[in-house]
Amino acid sequence: MNEENDVIMERFRKEAQDGRISCAACFRIADEFGMEKSGIASLLTGMGIKIVHCQLGCFP
């Protein structure tokens, strides 16, 4: 794991509440770090964070 990944993961952890994070927050963070949105779900699943309030039905 590199330092940039650690920073990204910490950003998701700070935004998440009770192990959950909104889809809108995920998209905002992805844009902030220039991430592909398609990789968000697997990253967060590995972190034990669930995506909620999905806007497009991407994350059931």
mmCIF file as gemmi writes it, N, C-alpha and C atoms, coordinates in Angstrom:
data_model
loop_
_atom_site.group_PDB
_atom_site.id
_atom_site.type_symbol
_atom_site.label_atom_id
_atom_site.label_alt_id
_atom_site.label_comp_id
_atom_site.label_asym_id
_atom_site.label_entity_id
_atom_site.label_seq_id
_atom_site.pdbx_PDB_ins_code
_atom_site.Cartn_x
_atom_site.Cartn_y
_atom_site.Cartn_z
_atom_site.occupancy
_atom_site.B_iso_or_equiv
_atom_site.pdbx_formal_charge
_atom_site.auth_seq_id
_atom_site.auth_asym_id
_atom_site.pdbx_PDB_model_num
ATOM 1 N N . MET Axp A 1 ? 0.866 -1.18 0 1 0 ? 1 A 1
ATOM 2 C CA . MET Axp A 1 ? 0 0 0 1 0 ? 1 A 1
ATOM 3 C C . MET Axp A 1 ? 0.904 1.231 0 1 0 ? 1 A 1
ATOM 4 N N . ASN Axp A 2 ? 0.614 2.173 -0.865 1 0 ? 2 A 1
ATOM 5 C CA . ASN Axp A 2 ? 1.458 3.369 -0.907 1 0 ? 2 A 1
ATOM 6 C C . ASN Axp A 2 ? 0.814 4.517 -0.128 1 0 ? 2 A 1
ATOM 7 N N . GLU Axp A 3 ? 1.561 5.579 0.029 1 0 ? 3 A 1
ATOM 8 C CA . GLU Axp A 3 ? 1.111 6.708 0.848 1 0 ? 3 A 1
ATOM 9 C C . GLU Axp A 3 ? -0.153 7.354 0.288 1 0 ? 3 A 1
ATOM 10 N N . GLU Axp A 4 ? -0.245 7.468 -1.042 1 0 ? 4 A 1
ATOM 11 C CA . GLU Axp A 4 ? -1.445 8.063 -1.641 1 0 ? 4 A 1
ATOM 12 C C . GLU Axp A 4 ? -2.682 7.223 -1.33 1 0 ? 4 A 1
ATOM 13 N N . ASN Axp A 5 ? -2.555 5.889 -1.414 1 0 ? 5 A 1
ATOM 14 C CA . ASN Axp A 5 ? -3.687 5.026 -1.078 1 0 ? 5 A 1
ATOM 15 C C . ASN Axp A 5 ? -4.093 5.204 0.379 1 0 ? 5 A 1
ATOM 16 N N . ASP Axp A 6 ? -3.117 5.339 1.258 1 0 ? 6 A 1
ATOM 17 C CA . ASP Axp A 6 ? -3.414 5.56 2.674 1 0 ? 6 A 1
ATOM 18 C C . ASP Axp A 6 ? -4.203 6.853 2.863 1 0 ? 6 A 1
ATOM 19 N N . VAL Axp A 7 ? -3.821 7.897 2.143 1 0 ? 7 A 1
ATOM 20 C CA . VAL Axp A 7 ? -4.51 9.188 2.239 1 0 ? 7 A 1
ATOM 21 C C . VAL Axp A 7 ? -5.943 9.059 1.725 1 0 ? 7 A 1
ATOM 22 N N . ILE Axp A 8 ? -6.119 8.365 0.608 1 0 ? 8 A 1
ATOM 23 C CA . ILE Axp A 8 ? -7.456 8.167 0.035 1 0 ? 8 A 1
ATOM 24 C C . ILE Axp A 8 ? -8.332 7.375 0.998 1 0 ? 8 A 1
ATOM 25 N N . MET Axp A 9 ? -7.796 6.289 1.533 1 0 ? 9 A 1
ATOM 26 C CA . MET Axp A 9 ? -8.573 5.461 2.459 1 0 ? 9 A 1
ATOM 27 C C . MET Axp A 9 ? -8.943 6.247 3.714 1 0 ? 9 A 1
ATOM 28 N N . GLU Axp A 10 ? -8.029 7.047 4.213 1 0 ? 10 A 1
ATOM 29 C CA . GLU Axp A 10 ? -8.327 7.866 5.391 1 0 ? 10 A 1
ATOM 30 C C . GLU Axp A 10 ? -9.436 8.864 5.088 1 0 ? 10 A 1
ATOM 31 N N . ARG Axp A 11 ? -9.428 9.409 3.892 1 0 ? 11 A 1
ATOM 32 C CA . ARG Axp A 11 ? -10.478 10.363 3.485 1 0 ? 11 A 1
ATOM 33 C C . ARG Axp A 11 ? -11.847 9.689 3.487 1 0 ? 11 A 1
ATOM 34 N N . PHE Axp A 12 ? -11.923 8.452 2.963 1 0 ? 12 A 1
ATOM 35 C CA . PHE Axp A 12 ? -13.182 7.707 2.989 1 0 ? 12 A 1
ATOM 36 C C . PHE Axp A 12 ? -13.589 7.39 4.428 1 0 ? 12 A 1
ATOM 37 N N . ARG Axp A 13 ? -12.631 6.998 5.264 1 0 ? 13 A 1
ATOM 38 C CA . ARG Axp A 13 ? -12.949 6.695 6.672 1 0 ? 13 A 1
ATOM 39 C C . ARG Axp A 13 ? -13.516 7.916 7.391 1 0 ? 13 A 1
ATOM 40 N N . LYS Axp A 14 ? -12.935 9.084 7.143 1 0 ? 14 A 1
ATOM 41 C CA . LYS Axp A 14 ? -13.404 10.308 7.803 1 0 ? 14 A 1
ATOM 42 C C . LYS Axp A 14 ? -14.815 10.675 7.369 1 0 ? 14 A 1
ATOM 43 N N . GLU Axp A 15 ? -15.142 10.41 6.112 1 0 ? 15 A 1
ATOM 44 C CA . GLU Axp A 15 ? -16.467 10.759 5.588 1 0 ? 15 A 1
ATOM 45 C C . GLU Axp A 15 ? -17.532 9.754 6.029 1 0 ? 15 A 1
ATOM 46 N N . ALA Axp A 16 ? -17.137 8.506 6.233 1 0 ? 16 A 1
ATOM 47 C CA . ALA Axp A 16 ? -18.087 7.45 6.606 1 0 ? 16 A 1
ATOM 48 C C . ALA Axp A 16 ? -18.563 7.641 8.046 1 0 ? 16 A 1
ATOM 49 N N . GLN Axp A 17 ? -19.818 7.289 8.261 1 0 ? 17 A 1
ATOM 50 C CA . GLN Axp A 17 ? -20.391 7.323 9.608 1 0 ? 17 A 1
ATOM 51 C C . GLN Axp A 17 ? -21.013 5.966 9.881 1 0 ? 17 A 1
ATOM 52 N N . ASP Axp A 18 ? -20.636 5.358 10.982 1 0 ? 18 A 1
ATOM 53 C CA . ASP Axp A 18 ? -21.148 4.041 11.361 1 0 ? 18 A 1
ATOM 54 C C . ASP Axp A 18 ? -20.954 3.017 10.252 1 0 ? 18 A 1
ATOM 55 N N . GLY Axp A 19 ? -19.81 3.08 9.566 1 0 ? 19 A 1
ATOM 56 C CA . GLY Axp A 19 ? -19.5 2.116 8.522 1 0 ? 19 A 1
ATOM 57 C C . GLY Axp A 19 ? -20.285 2.301 7.242 1 0 ? 19 A 1
ATOM 58 N N . ARG Axp A 20 ? -20.856 3.496 7.054 1 0 ? 20 A 1
ATOM 59 C CA . ARG Axp A 20 ? -21.659 3.779 5.866 1 0 ? 20 A 1
ATOM 60 C C . ARG Axp A 20 ? -21.257 5.127 5.28 1 0 ? 20 A 1
ATOM 61 N N . ILE Axp A 21 ? -21.36 5.225 3.948 1 0 ? 21 A 1
ATOM 62 C CA . ILE Axp A 21 ? -21.018 6.466 3.26 1 0 ? 21 A 1
ATOM 63 C C . ILE Axp A 21 ? -21.979 6.642 2.091 1 0 ? 21 A 1
ATOM 64 N N . SER Axp A 22 ? -22.376 7.868 1.828 1 0 ? 22 A 1
ATOM 65 C CA . SER Axp A 22 ? -23.316 8.11 0.728 1 0 ? 22 A 1
ATOM 66 C C . SER Axp A 22 ? -22.612 8.012 -0.618 1 0 ? 22 A 1
ATOM 67 N N . CYS Axp A 23 ? -23.383 7.671 -1.609 1 0 ? 23 A 1
ATOM 68 C CA . CYS Axp A 23 ? -22.886 7.604 -2.982 1 0 ? 23 A 1
ATOM 69 C C . CYS Axp A 23 ? -22.329 8.97 -3.396 1 0 ? 23 A 1
ATOM 70 N N . ALA Axp A 24 ? -23.037 10.03 -3.066 1 0 ? 24 A 1
ATOM 71 C CA . ALA Axp A 24 ? -22.594 11.377 -3.436 1 0 ? 24 A 1
ATOM 72 C C . ALA Axp A 24 ? -21.223 11.682 -2.837 1 0 ? 24 A 1
ATOM 73 N N . ALA Axp A 25 ? -21.014 11.289 -1.583 1 0 ? 25 A 1
ATOM 74 C CA . ALA Axp A 25 ? -19.715 11.508 -0.943 1 0 ? 25 A 1
ATOM 75 C C . ALA Axp A 25 ? -18.625 10.698 -1.642 1 0 ? 25 A 1
ATOM 76 N N . CYS Axp A 26 ? -18.948 9.473 -2.039 1 0 ? 26 A 1
ATOM 77 C CA . CYS Axp A 26 ? -17.979 8.634 -2.764 1 0 ? 26 A 1
ATOM 78 C C . CYS Axp A 26 ? -17.562 9.29 -4.064 1 0 ? 26 A 1
ATOM 79 N N . PHE Axp A 27 ? -18.534 9.783 -4.819 1 0 ? 27 A 1
ATOM 80 C CA . PHE Axp A 27 ? -18.234 10.424 -6.097 1 0 ? 27 A 1
ATOM 81 C C . PHE Axp A 27 ? -17.398 11.684 -5.883 1 0 ? 27 A 1
ATOM 82 N N . ARG Axp A 28 ? -17.714 12.441 -4.848 1 0 ? 28 A 1
ATOM 83 C CA . ARG Axp A 28 ? -16.976 13.672 -4.553 1 0 ? 28 A 1
ATOM 84 C C . ARG Axp A 28 ? -15.509 13.352 -4.214 1 0 ? 28 A 1
ATOM 85 N N . ILE Axp A 29 ? -15.306 12.331 -3.385 1 0 ? 29 A 1
ATOM 86 C CA . ILE Axp A 29 ? -13.947 11.949 -2.996 1 0 ? 29 A 1
ATOM 87 C C . ILE Axp A 29 ? -13.19 11.395 -4.203 1 0 ? 29 A 1
ATOM 88 N N . ALA Axp A 30 ? -13.858 10.589 -5.006 1 0 ? 30 A 1
ATOM 89 C CA . ALA Axp A 30 ? -13.221 10.044 -6.215 1 0 ? 30 A 1
ATOM 90 C C . ALA Axp A 30 ? -12.761 11.178 -7.128 1 0 ? 30 A 1
ATOM 91 N N . ASP Axp A 31 ? -13.611 12.171 -7.309 1 0 ? 31 A 1
ATOM 92 C CA . ASP Axp A 31 ? -13.239 13.324 -8.137 1 0 ? 31 A 1
ATOM 93 C C . ASP Axp A 31 ? -12.064 14.086 -7.527 1 0 ? 31 A 1
ATOM 94 N N . GLU Axp A 32 ? -12.092 14.225 -6.212 1 0 ? 32 A 1
ATOM 95 C CA . GLU Axp A 32 ? -11.033 14.941 -5.489 1 0 ? 32 A 1
ATOM 96 C C . GLU Axp A 32 ? -9.656 14.309 -5.736 1 0 ? 32 A 1
ATOM 97 N N . PHE Axp A 33 ? -9.628 12.973 -5.818 1 0 ? 33 A 1
ATOM 98 C CA . PHE Axp A 33 ? -8.367 12.256 -5.984 1 0 ? 33 A 1
ATOM 99 C C . PHE Axp A 33 ? -8.143 11.752 -7.407 1 0 ? 33 A 1
ATOM 100 N N . GLY Axp A 34 ? -9.051 12.076 -8.325 1 0 ? 34 A 1
ATOM 101 C CA . GLY Axp A 34 ? -8.907 11.633 -9.71 1 0 ? 34 A 1
ATOM 102 C C . GLY Axp A 34 ? -9.041 10.127 -9.871 1 0 ? 34 A 1
ATOM 103 N N . MET Axp A 35 ? -9.874 9.511 -9.025 1 0 ? 35 A 1
ATOM 104 C CA . MET Axp A 35 ? -10.069 8.06 -9.054 1 0 ? 35 A 1
ATOM 105 C C . MET Axp A 35 ? -11.131 7.672 -10.067 1 0 ? 35 A 1
ATOM 106 N N . GLU Axp A 36 ? -11.016 6.453 -10.593 1 0 ? 36 A 1
ATOM 107 C CA . GLU Axp A 36 ? -12.084 5.875 -11.401 1 0 ? 36 A 1
ATOM 108 C C . GLU Axp A 36 ? -13.214 5.482 -10.452 1 0 ? 36 A 1
ATOM 109 N N . LYS Axp A 37 ? -14.413 5.884 -10.757 1 0 ? 37 A 1
ATOM 110 C CA . LYS Axp A 37 ? -15.543 5.577 -9.88 1 0 ? 37 A 1
ATOM 111 C C . LYS Axp A 37 ? -15.828 4.076 -9.824 1 0 ? 37 A 1
ATOM 112 N N . SER Axp A 38 ? -15.437 3.359 -10.861 1 0 ? 38 A 1
ATOM 113 C CA . SER Axp A 38 ? -15.687 1.919 -10.909 1 0 ? 38 A 1
ATOM 114 C C . SER Axp A 38 ? -14.908 1.147 -9.84 1 0 ? 38 A 1
ATOM 115 N N . GLY Axp A 39 ? -13.852 1.709 -9.302 1 0 ? 39 A 1
ATOM 116 C CA . GLY Axp A 39 ? -13.059 1.023 -8.295 1 0 ? 39 A 1
ATOM 117 C C . GLY Axp A 39 ? -13.46 1.316 -6.864 1 0 ? 39 A 1
ATOM 118 N N . ILE Axp A 40 ? -14.416 2.208 -6.688 1 0 ? 40 A 1
ATOM 119 C CA . ILE Axp A 40 ? -14.796 2.628 -5.34 1 0 ? 40 A 1
ATOM 120 C C . ILE Axp A 40 ? -15.4 1.485 -4.537 1 0 ? 40 A 1
ATOM 121 N N . ALA Axp A 41 ? -16.336 0.757 -5.13 1 0 ? 41 A 1
ATOM 122 C CA . ALA Axp A 41 ? -17.059 -0.287 -4.399 1 0 ? 41 A 1
ATOM 123 C C . ALA Axp A 41 ? -16.111 -1.339 -3.833 1 0 ? 41 A 1
ATOM 124 N N . SER Axp A 42 ? -15.173 -1.815 -4.635 1 0 ? 42 A 1
ATOM 125 C CA . SER Axp A 42 ? -14.266 -2.854 -4.143 1 0 ? 42 A 1
ATOM 126 C C . SER Axp A 42 ? -13.345 -2.316 -3.048 1 0 ? 42 A 1
ATOM 127 N N . LEU Axp A 43 ? -12.901 -1.085 -3.196 1 0 ? 43 A 1
ATOM 128 C CA . LEU Axp A 43 ? -12.065 -0.472 -2.164 1 0 ? 43 A 1
ATOM 129 C C . LEU Axp A 43 ? -12.822 -0.397 -0.842 1 0 ? 43 A 1
ATOM 130 N N . LEU Axp A 44 ? -14.044 0.127 -0.894 1 0 ? 44 A 1
ATOM 131 C CA . LEU Axp A 44 ? -14.818 0.303 0.333 1 0 ? 44 A 1
ATOM 132 C C . LEU Axp A 44 ? -15.257 -1.025 0.932 1 0 ? 44 A 1
ATOM 133 N N . THR Axp A 45 ? -15.564 -2.005 0.097 1 0 ? 45 A 1
ATOM 134 C CA . THR Axp A 45 ? -15.911 -3.33 0.608 1 0 ? 45 A 1
ATOM 135 C C . THR Axp A 45 ? -14.739 -3.886 1.409 1 0 ? 45 A 1
ATOM 136 N N . GLY Axp A 46 ? -13.546 -3.739 0.879 1 0 ? 46 A 1
ATOM 137 C CA . GLY Axp A 46 ? -12.352 -4.188 1.586 1 0 ? 46 A 1
ATOM 138 C C . GLY Axp A 46 ? -12.112 -3.448 2.887 1 0 ? 46 A 1
ATOM 139 N N . MET Axp A 47 ? -12.616 -2.223 2.962 1 0 ? 47 A 1
ATOM 140 C CA . MET Axp A 47 ? -12.474 -1.416 4.173 1 0 ? 47 A 1
ATOM 141 C C . MET Axp A 47 ? -13.624 -1.643 5.145 1 0 ? 47 A 1
ATOM 142 N N . GLY Axp A 48 ? -14.638 -2.405 4.723 1 0 ? 48 A 1
ATOM 143 C CA . GLY Axp A 48 ? -15.795 -2.651 5.58 1 0 ? 48 A 1
ATOM 144 C C . GLY Axp A 48 ? -16.771 -1.49 5.617 1 0 ? 48 A 1
ATOM 145 N N . ILE Axp A 49 ? -16.777 -0.661 4.576 1 0 ? 49 A 1
ATOM 146 C CA . ILE Axp A 49 ? -17.675 0.495 4.498 1 0 ? 49 A 1
ATOM 147 C C . ILE Axp A 49 ? -18.727 0.225 3.431 1 0 ? 49 A 1
ATOM 148 N N . LYS Axp A 50 ? -19.987 0.455 3.766 1 0 ? 50 A 1
ATOM 149 C CA . LYS Axp A 50 ? -21.102 0.222 2.85 1 0 ? 50 A 1
ATOM 150 C C . LYS Axp A 50 ? -21.551 1.542 2.223 1 0 ? 50 A 1
ATOM 151 N N . ILE Axp A 51 ? -21.8 1.51 0.915 1 0 ? 51 A 1
ATOM 152 C CA . ILE Axp A 51 ? -22.286 2.687 0.194 1 0 ? 51 A 1
ATOM 153 C C . ILE Axp A 51 ? -23.806 2.719 0.282 1 0 ? 51 A 1
ATOM 154 N N . VAL Axp A 52 ? -24.351 3.871 0.67 1 0 ? 52 A 1
ATOM 155 C CA . VAL Axp A 52 ? -25.806 4.03 0.815 1 0 ? 52 A 1
ATOM 156 C C . VAL Axp A 52 ? -26.286 5.233 0.012 1 0 ? 52 A 1
ATOM 157 N N . HIS Axp A 53 ? -27.596 5.32 -0.158 1 0 ? 53 A 1
ATOM 158 C CA . HIS Axp A 53 ? -28.233 6.432 -0.879 1 0 ? 53 A 1
ATOM 159 C C . HIS Axp A 53 ? -27.656 6.58 -2.284 1 0 ? 53 A 1
ATOM 160 N N . CYS Axp A 54 ? -27.586 5.453 -2.993 1 0 ? 54 A 1
ATOM 161 C CA . CYS Axp A 54 ? -27.01 5.477 -4.334 1 0 ? 54 A 1
ATOM 162 C C . CYS Axp A 54 ? -27.907 6.248 -5.287 1 0 ? 54 A 1
ATOM 163 N N . GLN Axp A 55 ? -27.307 7.138 -6.027 1 0 ? 55 A 1
ATOM 164 C CA . GLN Axp A 55 ? -28.024 8.019 -6.934 1 0 ? 55 A 1
ATOM 165 C C . GLN Axp A 55 ? -28.342 7.357 -8.268 1 0 ? 55 A 1
ATOM 166 N N . LEU Axp A 56 ? -27.507 6.44 -8.716 1 0 ? 56 A 1
ATOM 167 C CA . LEU Axp A 56 ? -27.65 5.875 -10.056 1 0 ? 56 A 1
ATOM 168 C C . LEU Axp A 56 ? -27.93 4.378 -10.054 1 0 ? 56 A 1
ATOM 169 N N . GLY Axp A 57 ? -28.038 3.775 -8.891 1 0 ? 57 A 1
ATOM 170 C CA . GLY Axp A 57 ? -28.237 2.332 -8.824 1 0 ? 57 A 1
ATOM 171 C C . GLY Axp A 57 ? -26.951 1.553 -9.055 1 0 ? 57 A 1
ATOM 172 N N . CYS Axp A 58 ? -25.824 2.22 -8.964 1 0 ? 58 A 1
ATOM 173 C CA . CYS Axp A 58 ? -24.53 1.566 -9.195 1 0 ? 58 A 1
ATOM 174 C C . CYS Axp A 58 ? -24.136 0.662 -8.031 1 0 ? 58 A 1
ATOM 175 N N . PHE Axp A 59 ? -24.545 1.034 -6.836 1 0 ? 59 A 1
ATOM 176 C CA . PHE Axp A 59 ? -24.142 0.312 -5.638 1 0 ? 59 A 1
ATOM 177 C C . PHE Axp A 59 ? -25.387 -0.17 -4.906 1 0 ? 59 A 1
ATOM 178 N N . PRO Axp A 60 ? -25.821 -1.4 -5.191 1 0 ? 60 A 1
ATOM 179 C CA . PRO Axp A 60 ? -27.057 -1.905 -4.554 1 0 ? 60 A 1
ATOM 180 C C . PRO Axp A 60 ? -26.878 -2.148 -3.069 1 0 ? 60 A 1
